[in-house]
Amino acid sequence: MTSKVKILKKTNGESISYVVQAISIKKGEETLFIPSPFGHESMVFSDLAEAEQQIKQCGYEYYIVQKETLDTQVKTANSTQNKTIDYDRIADVFIKNLGHENMEIRNSAINSLSKFGIEIAPKLIDILRNEKSWLVQQSTIKCIEKIIAEDKNTAAEFLTPLVEISETDNTLVKSAALKALEKICDYRKE
């Protein structure tokens, strides 16, 4: 059974927008939003297809709720913003799915974890050093590569664990590690 994210369809005169349940994650000064059925915050889209794409990238299905007015939606969104969100618990959900047999679910976990940025580094490094499953190792490396691609300042944090894991005999893990190390080398030119 897949968790479902609520999309609230709201109308204001002739304009239609879609409010998606989400969680927020602090990445330095920036706040990122990830669609999630556990979220108490909102993302607003003017296009339903874009909202659907964002939700599916995170590995969820969705359902649409009709709302009559913008005022009702704003009140609903504002009333939930004071709740505390346990981001470690959310990260653990994504981590548990790094080795999932379904590639779409694995990719959703990778994409979602990468949005945590450098804050998730200790957990990812621990996985690389202690996990025995090659699939989990490979997924973790792909997540690290995405984090490095997003913020070159994170490269130093991941360098040693990537070099260590590149010594593996598993060609898939080795290939992923070398690709991530190549991403670090790309920054050398800058």
N, C-alpha and C positions, 0 to 999 in steps of 0.2 A: 504494500500500500504506500503510495507516494503522498507526502504532505502537500497541501494546497495553499497557495498564497491568494489572499483576497485582493481583487481589483475593484475599486469603487468607481463606478461610472458616474460622473457628475456633469450637470449641465448648468450653464449660466447664460441665459438668453439663447443665442445660437451657437455658442462655443461648447465643445465637449472636451473634457480631459479625464484622465484615468489616474487614480491615486492607488499606489501599490504599497502594501504592507512591507516594511523594511526595517533593518537594523542599521545603526550607524557605527562606524569605526573611525577612530582618530588615527590619522597618519601624519605625524608632525603637526603642522598648523591646519592641515586639510582634514575635512570630514568626508568620508566615503560612505555611500549607502549601498546596501546589498539587499535585494528582495529576499524576504524570509517570512514564513508563516509564524515565526516566533517574535517578529518585530512589532514594536510599538511606535515606530516612526513612519514617515511617508516619503515616497518618491512620486513625483507628478510627471506624467507623460501626456503629450498632446495626441499621440498616435498609439492605438491599441497594439499594432504589430511590434512596435519598439518595446512596449511594456511586456508583451509575451516573450520576446527574445531575451530580455534581461532576466526574466523569471526562469525560463528554460535553461539558460546558461548556468544558473545556480542549482539546477537539478530538481526543480519543483514543477508541479502542475499549478493551475490557477482556476479560480471561479470568479465570475463577475457579479457584483451587487449593484443594482440601480439606485442612484440617489437623485433626489429631485433638485436640490439647490446646493450652491457652493457654500452657503452659510452652514448648513448641516455638516458638510464634510470638514470644514475648518474647525468647527467645534469638536468633532470626533477626533481629529488629528491632534489638536492642542490638548485635549483632556488626557491623552495617553503619554505625552512626552516626559512626564515627571517620573516614570517608572524606571527602575534600574535594570540594566541588561547585563547578564552574565556572559561576557564575550569569551571567556575561557571555555565555558560549556559549549558555546557555539563552535569555537575552533576545534574542540574535541570531536564534535559531530563530523566536521569535515575531515579531520585526521583519520577517523575510523573508516572513512570511505576512500582513502587513498589507494587501498588495495582491492577495491570492489571489482568483481569480474566484469561488470558492465562499463565499457569505456566512457560512455556519456556521463555516468555518475562519477567516475574517477576524474574526468575533465572538469566537471562542475566543482568537485572538491578542490582540485588544483587551482582553478580560477578564483574560487572564493577565498581560499587560504592566502593566495598571493596578494589579495586586497588588504591583508593585515600588515603587509610590509615588514620592516625590520623588527617589529614587535613580536612576530612569530618565530624569529630566528632561533632562539634557544630550543624551542620544541622541534623545529625542523632538523637542527643539528643533532639533537638527541636521537631522533628517528634514524638519521643516516648512520650514526655510530652504533645503534643497538638493534635495529630491526633486521631480521634475517630474510624476510620476503623480498625477493628482487623486484616484484611489482610495486610494493610500497616504496622501496628505495628509488626506483625509477620515477615514480609519481612525485616523490619529495624533491628530487633533483629538478624536475620540470617546474615545480612550484618555485624553487629557488631561482631558477633561470628567469622566470617571469618577474620576480621581485628585483633581481639585478637589472633586468631590462627597463624596469620602471624607474629605478633609482640607483644610479651608478655608485653612490656613496655606500651602498650595502655590500659591494663586492668584497671588500676586505674581511668582513664578518664571515663570509662563506668560503673564502679561499682555501683555508686549511682542510675543512671537512670535505670539500670537493676533490682536493688532491688526494686525500686519504682514500676516499671511496673509488677513485679512478684506478686504484691498484687491484680491484676485484677481478675475478676470472669471468664473471658474467658479462658477456659482450653487450647486452642491452643496457645494463647499468653503466658500464664503462663508456659506452657511446653517449649516453645522456650526460654523464659527468664531463666528458670532453667537450661536449656542445656548450655546457654551462661555463666551463673554463674559457672557451672561445669567446663567449659573450663578455667575459671580464677583459680579455685581450683586446676586444673591439674598443674599449675605453682608452687603451694605451695611445691610440692615434689622436685623441682629443687634446 
